Amino acid sequence: MILLLPVAATSAAENLTVLGGGSDGGPQWIDWSDPGLMLVHHLNDLTRQCLTAREAEIAELQTAQDWQQRQAKVRRRLDEILGPWPDRSPLNARVTGVIQKDGYRVEKIVFQSMPNFFVTGALFIPEGHSGRGPAILDVIGHSAQAFRRDLYQNVILNLVHKGFVVFAIDPLGQGERLQYFDAESGKSTVGGSTREHSHAGIQCFLSGRSIARYFTWDGIRAIDYLLSRPEVDPQRIGVTGLSGGGTQSSYIGAVDPRVAAVAPTGFITSISRLLGSIGPQDAEQVFYRGPLLGIDHADLLEVRAPKPTLQVTTTRDFFSIQGARETAAEVRQAFEVLGHPEHFDQVEDDYEHGFTKQNNEATYAFFQRFLQLPGSAEETAYPFLTEAELTVTETGQVSTALNSETVFTINRRETQPLRKQLDEGRQDLAQHLPQAVAAAKRLSGFRTPQSTAAPVFRGQYQRDGYRVEKWGLPGEGQTVIPTLVFVPDETAAQAIERPAIIYAHDQGKTADADVGGAIEQLVHSGYIVAAPDLLGYGETRYRFTRGHAPVQPFFNALMSGRSVAGINAGDAVRVLKFLQDRDDVKPDQIGAVAVGDVGPALLHAAAFESSIQWLVLEESLMDYQSVVMHPLYDVNANSLVAAALTAYDLPDLLASVAPRRVAVLQPSNHLGTAANKDAITASLGFVQRHSKDQLRIETQASDLEQLVNWCAQR
């Protein structure tokens, strides 16, 4: 190894970035530009690999029988993604009020899509309606007012004045169905509808479920209600909606065969174009393992063929119009082969995300044609109802008026058998732990690192008694792991090989890298320390956009059956291999320290790779189940693994590391604060009994160097 002569440098003059340039860091490397999108680009590549396999399958479809077999497969896949479906319990529907208006009346409806899970809505009935006629289920996009908002009322009122019965319902997290409602403030405790959806969605994903199930089932049960009405013809049911309503109408139209005609608006594009533009959106719009199972947006429409379907789009929508056009071209193939090309169309107008008069009139004409209610499709302005007029419940929220269940309470209850299964398995750890580790590898999408390109040395700084090397280590795919390596100076009295530490911090590799910092203390104790920026942290931290909750990488990863935590576990093993290949490291004396949100990734790595001799977890999430068991939580979604609770939890991985030593310093609970002793005992008690004196749990601030030395048995 070539060493530079010591120079008088201070940390103030140092630039410890690896991927970027800047002062004293050299020019920006072209190959490593835009490191904040490195994680997302990699996740996009993984998902597109799945979509490429789907495209190859679609290309082979030639006959009606081919498409019909594909449709049957898609139906099974959608049941797998969206299910399991609940039982059809009694709707217990009732009318809470009636409003008479010029040309129509409104019945304010509440029903239960699941026991004690209330759905609020308004049924608009044309004046003079007689017999059974066509009905439209109108599902609503991301608006706090839901169907009470003027732009949604415009469509509803035009449809009802054209003779359609229209049933508009509140989606989860909107209108009178806030899932995390705070009665004192009158607002959601987690934020607007997109945050409500994703907050509950993460809880569902951890349990192996999708929140899309609830949105879709609400729509299915709303159709059940429509069919109970004497005004409705069961053979003439349509569904439409904008944005999030486009999502819901696509799902409902795909899985409910009673939907004769569907017109999703402002949602359908393609997953590949979605990934390349705005990225995954709210939890209900994310197919859990969908691309891995060969499902794209087009399948939601193709599975209906040849039933009438209208794809409504705008050219400047943030949902890519290019993807919408490409999807429409594929969907047309299915309708043509199945004999009814006239039953599918895509319409578009030059506009942003939203309704337009031209698109609305195309939607009216579509339903008039295929639900057999001829008339003028011209859009007319009608007086809107007030929000107060359209309030369905006494208090304006089902939680306070009806003590309604929520997605959280239902998912928590459905997760209890999974917790019981884990508890029962822990009675025989000799059998359970190997199974848990195997499941963790599968569910996290961990891939054993293979030999790749050589690491890239980016220079170094000399400090008092040690040097700081900058390395770009090859990660998974085309990714790079920016890493600092802190190496003690050699003296004649010291051995050439030293023990080493992988030191990962959720604030990045420089968080504890200052002169006098925690890493320097470990270096002065004789350790070589490698501090990587795992993907999504430090230099590679993803900068979120458009005001959405910071969940996009987590959502992106689960579409391809992967997880950021699993990918980071693989990168931690890559750092391990890098250290083992150095001639100044004792390859059998390498441990790891993880601080904060990267703790679960390092725990996965230690469970999968026995060459990590010991582990210190500082302020690391204690378990996944607490996120599901409590309504409010504050965790980094990138530390989670979808469906983990179906087979394991973090304490199982902790127990699997024994007999290696582990120190847990101030473990974090679901709120990101220090867990109390009762919570620690409840979560980690069986680990303590199993690991005995090989596990130390410290609830107070402790000396990190002392804990490391205890783990390393020095």
N, C-alpha and C positions, 0 to 999 in steps of 0.2 A: 504494500500500500504506500502511495506517495503522499508525504505529509508536507504541508506548507510551513515555513518558519513562523513562529509566533509573532504576532503584530499587536500593537497597542490599540485594541478596538474596544469600544463600549457598546452595550446593547442599544444605546440611543442612536448609534450610527448604523445599526444592522437593519437589513431588510430580510425577514425570514420567510417571505413568500417564496413558493417554489414554482407555481404555474405562471405567475404574473411577472411583470418587469418592475419598473419604477426605480426610485433612488437606490443606487448601489446594488440593484438586483438584476441588472442587465436588461436587454430588450424583451418585450413580450414575445413569447414563443408562439409562433403561428399554430403549431399543432395542438397547443394547450389553451387556445383562446376561449373566452367565455366559460370559465370553469364553473360558474354558478348554474349552468345548464347541463353540465356533464352527466349528472345523475339522471336528469329527465331524458336526455338524448339516449342514454343507455337503456332506460326503461322503455322508451319508445321503440328502440330496436328489438327488444325482447318481445313486445306485444306484436310488432309487425311481422316477426318471424312466425308467430301463430297465425296471423291473418294471411300470410303467404300460403300456408298450408290450406286454409279455407278457400282461397282464390283458385288454387289448383283443383280442388274438389268441385267448385262451381263450374269451372271450365269443362269438366267432363260430363256435365248434365246435358243431355240431348233430347230425350223423349219425355212425354208426359209422365211415364212411369218413373223415370229418373227423378223428376222434380217432386213427384208425390212421395217417393221414398225419402228424399231430402226433407220435405215438409214434416214427415213423421219423426224423423231424427231431430229436427229443430224443436218440435213440440216437446219431445222428451228432454232435450237440453234446457228449454225454458222452464219446464217444471223443476228441473234440478237447480237452476240458477235462482228462480223466484220462489220456489217452494221451501219447505213442504206447506201445502195449502191447509188452512184450518178447516174444521167441520163447518157445514152450513147450519149454524145455530139460528134460533128464531130472531127475526129482525126487530120485533117489538116496536114497529114504527108508529109514530103518532104525529098528529098535526098540532103545532103549538100556536098557530095563528093563521088568519086568512086576510089578504089584502085585495080589494077589488079596484081594478084600474080600467082605464078606457081601453077596451079591446082584449082584455085578459084579466085573469086573477092569479094571485100567487098564494100557494099554500106553503107555509114554513114547516119543514119536516125535520125530524130527528129519528134516526134508526141506529141499531147496533149491528155493525158488520161482524163483530165477534162479541161474546158475552161482555156486557158492560163497557164496550169500546164504541163510543158514540160518534156518529157522523151527522153533521148538520148540513142542511141544504134547503133549496127553494125550488118548488115545482111550479113552473109557469104553464098555465093552461089557457089556450085561446078561447075567447068569448064565443059562445054558441057551439062549442065543440060537442059533437055527438058521435056515438059509436066508438070503434077502435081505430086510431090513427097512428101515424108515425111519431116516434119520440127520439129526442137527442139527449144523450148524457154529455153535459159540458163540464169538463174537468179543467182546473184552473192552474195557471202558472204561478211563479214566485211573487206573490203580492200579499202584503199584510192584510188587505181588505178582502182578498179572495174574490168571489163572484160579485161582491158589492162594488168593486172598482168600475169606473165609468167605461173603460175600454172593453171590459168583459160584458157589462150590461148591454152595450151597444149590439154585440153579436146575439146575445140572448133575446133581446127585445125584437130584433129583426126576425129571428127564427120564429118566435111565438106569433108575431103578427103575420107571418106567412103560413101559419096553421100548424106548426109543430108544437107538440108538448115538449118542454125543455126542463131537464132536471139538472141543476147546478149544485155541486157539493163543495164543501170546504176540504182542501187537502190537509194532510198532517202539517202541523206547525204554522197554519195560516187561519185567518178568519177567527172562528170561535173554537179552534182546535189546537191552540198552543200546547205543546207537549211539556214545556218546562215553565209553566206560567207562575209568576209571582203575583199573588193577589194584592200585596201591599203596593207594589209599583204599577201594577196593571200591565206589565210587560214580560217578555220572556227573559229568563235569567241567563240565557246563553247567546241571545242576539236574534237577528232576523231569521226569516224562513230558511235561507240557505244554511245558516249555522245550526239551526234546529235540526234540519234534515241530516247534516253530516255528523252532528254530535250524537244523535241517536243511531245513525248509520254505523258509526265505528263500534258502538256497543253491540249491534247486531252482527257485524262482520266478525268480531272476536268469538262469537258463539257459532259461527259457521252459517249465519243467516244473512239475508239481504233485506234492508228496509223497503226495497221496491216491492216486496211481497205485500206489505201493508197498503201501499198506494194502489196496487193492482187489485187486491182483494176488496178494498173499499169500492172500487169501480164495479167489480163483478156483483157485489151485493147491492149496489145502487141499481143495477139492471134488474136484479131480483125484485127490488121494490117497484120499479117501473112495470114489471110484468104482473104485479099484484093489482095494478090500477086498471079500472074498466075503460079508461080513455086510451089505452096503449095497445097497439097491434104487436104481438110478440115477433112477427116476421119482419117488422120495419123499425129496427133499432139502429140508431147511428151514434157515433161517439166522435167528439172533436175537442180540441184544446190547444192553447198556445204555450210554447216554451216548456215549462215543467208540465203543463197540460198536454203538450205534444208528446212528451215522454209517457205520461199516463195513458193517453189515448192509443199510443203505439202498443204499449204492453197489453192493455185491455183488449184491443182489437186482435192481437196476436193469439191470446190464450182463451178468449171466450167466443165460442162458435156462434153465439146468438147475435153477435154484432154483424149486421147486414152491410153496413157501410161505415168507413172510418176516414177521418180527415185530420191527421196530425199536422200541426202548424208550428214552424219555427223550432224544430228539434232535430229532425232526421238529417243526418249528414253521413259520414262514414267514420269509423273509429280512427283509422289512420289519419284522416284529415283533421279530426278533432285533436288528436295527439300533437299534430304538427302546428296547430294554431293556438287554441286557448287551453288545451289540456283537459283532463277529466274534471267534471263539475260535481254537482251535489251527489250525495251517496246513492240516491235512488236512480240516478242516471248512469251508474257504473255497474256493468255486468260483472258480478263476482265470478272470476275465472272464465268469463264469456269468450274472449278470443282464444283462450287455451282450448275451449270446447268447440271452437269453430263458429262462433256467433258474432255477427256484425249487425249494424242498424238495418241493413237490407233484409235480413232474415225476419224482422218484425213485420215487414210488409209482404215478403214472398210467402211466408207461411200461411197467409190469408188467401192467396191466389186460388181461384179467380174471383173472389168476392170483391165488390167495388171498393176501391182504395184511392184516395187523393192525397198526394204529398204537396203540402203548401209551404212555399219558401220565399225568402227575400234575398236579393243579391248582395246586400251589405250586412247581412246578419253575422254575428260573431260565430254562429254555427256555420261552418264553411259551405258556401254555395257550390264550390267545386266538388266537395264531397257529396253534397245533395244531388248534383247532376250525375255524378258517377254512380251513386246508389240507384237513382231512378233508371239509368240505362240498364243496370243489372236486373232490377225488378221487372222491367218491361219484358225481358227474356222469359221470365217465369209465366207471366200472363199470356204472352204470345203462344208459348208451347202448350199451355193448358187451355188454349182455345178462346180466350176472351181478352184480346189486347185493349178493347175499348173500356174495360173495367178498371184500368189503371191510368192515372195521369199525374204529371207534376206541373204545378203552376208556380210562377214566380213573378215578383214585382220588384222594382228598384226602390228599396227601402232598407232601413236598419232592422234590428230585431223587434218584431211587433206585427200588429195587424195593419192591413191596408184595405181601402175600399175595394180595389180590384180583386184582391185575394179573397176578401170576405164574400163578394158577389159570386166568385167561382165556387166557394164552399157552399153557399146557399143553393146554387144551381145544381151542384153535385148531389146534395141531399134531395132536392126536389125531384131530380131524375131517378135516382136509384131507390129512394124510399116512396116513390110514386105519389108525389104531391105537387103537381104542376102549378106554375104560377110565375109571377115576375121575380127575378133575382135581384132587382135593384135595391140598393141599401138606402134606408130612410132613417132620419134622425128622430128619435123618440125621447120624451122626458125620462130622465133617470129617477130611480127610487133612491131615497136616502139610505145611508148605512143603518140608521136607527130602524127604518121600516123593515129592513131585511135581517134584523137581528132575530135569531131563532130561539135562543135560550133566555131564561130570565136574567141571568147575570152577564150574558155575552161571552161566556166561556164554559165549555162542557166540564172542565175540571172543577169549577166552583158550583155550577148549577146542578150537575149530575154526578159529581164524584167519579168521573170517567177514568177508566184505565188509560194508560199511555203505552206507546211503543216500549218505553223503558220498563214499565212494570210487567208487561207481557213477556218481553225478552228475558227479563230477570227470572221470571217464573219458569220459562222454558229452558233456562240455563241450569236450573237447580239439579235436574237429573245428570247433567254433565259433571257438575261438582261432586255429586254423590258417586258417580262412576270413578272419578279421580280418587276420591277418599277411599273407596273400596279397593282400588288398585294399589294404593299406598300401604295396604296391610301386608303386602308381599312385595317389598321393594326389589328383591332379587329378580323377580319377573317383570315388575312394572317399569323400573328405570330404563332397562334396555329398550323396551317398547316405546317409552316416552321419548327417548333420544331419537329413535328411528322416526317416530312421528314428527318430531321437531324438524328433522332434516327435510322430510317430505313437505310439510306444511309451510315452512319458512322458505322453501325453494333453495336451500343451501346447495351449492355445487362445489365439490372438492376441487381446490385450485390445481390447475395443470401448469406445467412448465411453460413460460411465456417469454416475451422479449426481455432483454437485459435491463436492469434499472439504469436510470440516467442520473449522473452526478451533476449537481448544479452549483457547486462551490461550497465554501465553508467560512466560518468566522472563528477566530481564536479568542477564547476568554481565559480568565485566570484559572489555570489548572485543568482546562478541558477545551475541546473544540466543538463547534456546532456545524454538522454537515447537512447539506440540503440535497434531498433525493426525490426523484420522480419514479416511484415504483409502479410497474405494470399491474393494473387491476384487471377486473373482469371485462371482457370485450375490448373496447377501445379506451377504457377509462384509465386514469392515472391516480395513484395515491400519493399526494404530496406529503413528504415525511421529513422530519428533522431527526437527526441522530446525534446524541450528545455523548462524546467519547472522552473519558479521562486521559490526561497526558500520561505518557509512559515514563517510568523511571527504571533504573537498573534493578531495583529491589522488588518490582512488581511483576507478576506473571503476565504473559502476553494475552492469554484468554481471560475474559471476565464474564460474570453473570450478566444477564440482560433483562430489560423490561420493555414490554409494549405499553405505552402510556397514551390512552385515548381519552379525549376530553370533549364534551359536547359543545364547548365554546371554541374548539379548534386547537391545533397543535401549539399555538403560541400562548395559550391561556396561562400556563404555569411555566413558561419558558424564560421568564425574565431572570436577570442576574439576581441571586438571592431567593429565587422561587423554589417551588417544590421539586421540580426536576433537577435543579442544580444541587439540592441537598442529596438526592439519590445518586447523582454522578460523583459527588465528593465522597460518598460511601463506597464507591468502587463499582457501581453499575454502569453499563452502557444502556442508554435509554433511547428508544425509537418512538417518536411521537407522530403518529399519522393523522391526517385529516380524512376520516372515513367519509364516504360519499354522503353528501347532504350536510356536512359540517365544515366549519372553518372556511378555507378557500372555495370549497365546493358547495357551500350552503346555497340552497335554491331560494331565489328571491320571488316570493309569491306575488301574484298580480290580481287585479280586478276585485279586491276586497273579500275574496273567499277565504275560508278558514285554511290554515296551512296543512292541508291533507292530500294535496295532489300527488306527491310521490307515493304515498301509501296506497291511494286509490289506483294509481297507474300500475304499481307493482302487482297488486292482487289480480289484475286482469289477466296476467300471463302466468299466474300461479307462483309468483315470487313475492318477496318482501324486502324492504330496504334493510331490515334487521338481518335477514339471512344473507343478503349480498355483503353487508358490512362484516358479518361473521367470516365470510370467505376472504375478505380483504385483510382482516386481522390475522388470519392464517397465512396470508401472503407476506405480511410483515414478519411473522414468525420465521417463515422459510428464508426470507432475506437475512435476518439475523443469524440463523443457523449456518448460512453460507459464508459469513464473514470469518476471517481468520483471527479476529480479536474477541470472539464470543464463544463462551462455553455452550455448545448446542443443546446440552441436556440440563441447562440451568437458566431457562427463560420463563418468566412469569408475566403477568399482565395487571395493569391498573386501569380501571375505567371510572370516569367521573361523570355523573349526570345521565343524560338521555342515551348515551352510547352503552350504558351498562348492560341492557338486555342483549345487544349484539355481541359484546365480549363474553357474556355468559353462554350464549349459544356456541361461540367459537371454542370456549374451554370445554364444553360438554362434547363437542364433536372432535376435538383435537387434543389427545392426551399429552402431546409434547409441550403444551402450556402447563408448566409445572405447578403453578399456583395462581391465585386470582384475588385482587382487592377490588371490591365494588363500593364506590363512594357516592352517596346520595342517588342511588340507582333505584328504579321502580321495583318494588318488592314482588308484585305479582300482577297478572292480567285480570284475574277474576274480580278484583276490587273495582276495576273500571266499569264492569258490567253490573256489579251489585249496588253501586251508588249512582244516583241520578246525575250528579255533577262530578266532573273530573277535569284535571288539567295535566295532560300528558302529551308528549310529542308522538304523534301518530306513527312516525317513522320507526319508533322503537317497538311497535306492535306487530303481531303476526295474525293475519286473518285465519279464523277457524281454529286457533291454537287450543281453545278450551274444549274442543271436541276430543282432545287426546292428551294434553299436557298443559302445564303452567310453569312459570319461571322457577318456583321452588323445586319442581321435579328435576330441572336441569341443574340446580344448585346441589341437590342431593347426589346427582350422578357424578359430580366432579370428585367426590370422596373416593379414595382416601387422600387425594391431594388437598392441600390447605387452602382455605378461603377465608378472607376477612370481609365482613360486611359493615361498612361504616355509615351510620345514620341513614338507613334505608328509607326510601320515599314511599308515600302512600299515593292513592289515586288523585289526590289534589296537588301533588308535587311538593308536599311538605313532609317533615320528619314523621315517620310512623311511630305511634306510641307502643309501649311494651305489650299491651293486650293484643294489638293488631299484629305485632311481630310474632307473638306466640301462636296466634291463630293461623298465621300463614306459614311460618317457618318452624313450628314446633317439631314436626316429624323430621325435618332436615337436621335439626339440632340433635335429636335422639339418634339419628342414623350416623351423622358425621362425628358426633362426640367431640373430642378435643381437637379435631381438625378444622372446626368452624369457630370463628370468633365473630360475634355481633356486638358492635359498639354503638350505643345510642347517643353518646356525647362526642364532641369534637376530640379527636385523638391525633397523635403524632403519626403521620403517614409513613415516615421512614421507619418508625418502630414496628408498624404493622407489616410493612414490606419485609423487614428483616425477620419477623416472626414467620411469615408465610414461606420465606426462602430458607428458613431454619439456619440463619446466620447468627 
